[in-house]
Amino acid sequence: MKKTLCAAVAAFALSGVLATTAAAQELRLSHQWSTKDVRHKVAQIVADEVANADVGLSIKIFPSKSLFKPREQYKPLSRGQLDMTVYPLSYAGGQRPEFNLTLMPGLVKNHDHAARLNESAFMGELEKLMAEDDVKVLVHGYLAGGFVGKDKCITSPDDVKGLQSRAAGKAFEQMLAQAGASIASMASSEIYNAMQTGVLQAANTSSSSFVSYRIYEQVKCYTPASDVALWFMYQPLLMNKSTYDGLNDAQKAALDAAAEKAEAYYLAEAKKQDANSVKVFKEAGVEIAQMTAEEFQAWRDIAQSSSYKKFVDDVPNGQKLLDMALSVE
């Protein structure tokens, strides 16, 4: 009886140690945005859902580039120095040039098309490349953007001819230059002053940046993301693959369920951001223009001979990946 009692006490103590160890398992998630941003909220949904599942796992979020610089998160993630990040994948285009396709003009038409791309063979190929870097996608997500014009509306390639223009990303700069624009490279946070001082006549960035940087105070016309949009940027929640694989089945299930909920939220909120930007610009007295399907195709034709061509020339398997992406209707 004494042996049985000792064994029971030892088992209880061991279970307590195991429970403490499980409870202490904390994942670190880094991103560059404020806690008000939709991308932080996506991360917070995953963290909250995992905590509520009570599977001995917690996620600590480091927002506002407090842990790593914005563009420098992919390497520590792939090396296991960081567990999770919400990250624009094109930032890692220097390491993996294939990832530049996730910020390519006209490749994504609208949010529903983006959702179909997330489930496509094209995305499967990108995920294979990420797996080689010990990275996996937990939550897919795209954000959209549009154009603003200081003195006129920007809907077709002809509208940018001769204008000093800012584009979000090298591929967009290549397309705008091919259309006849002069390119001014700058961060989205610098658009306001450049418009105000007359340095810039046209700009392209995300819907949320147009609002948060109050660009509506400096422009005559806004062309938002609507039925079609040129600017889409893939910004998923990524996780170190080995870290995920090392979790137990209950923890993986909790993460997967949390990711599914966060992904649905991300898609819905991305659409809302576009709609909200239109409301904000309208209230500021800015004219709202809509890009037609024909104008979208005209832009894509220019991208084919500029941005797409450059990508195919630079990336060994670029044509295959581009064709896979374009095949998704």
Secondary structure, DSSP 4 states (H G I P E B T S, - for coil): -HHHHHHHHHHHHHHHHHHHHHHT-EEEEE-SS-TTSHHHHHHHHHHHHHHHHTSS-EEEEE-TTSSS-GGGSHHHHHTTS-SEEE--GGGGGGT-GGGGGGG-TTS--SHHHHHHHHTSHHHHHHHHHHHHTTEEEEE--EEEEEEEESSS---SGGGGTT-EEE-SSHHHHHHHHHTTPEE----GGGHHHHHHTTS-SEEEEEHHHHHHTTGGGS-SEEE--SSS-SEEEE--EEEEHHHHHTS-HHHHHHHHHHHHHHHHHHHHHHHHHHHHHHHHHHHTT-EE----HHHHHHHHHHHHHTHHHHHHHHSTTHHHHHHHHHT--
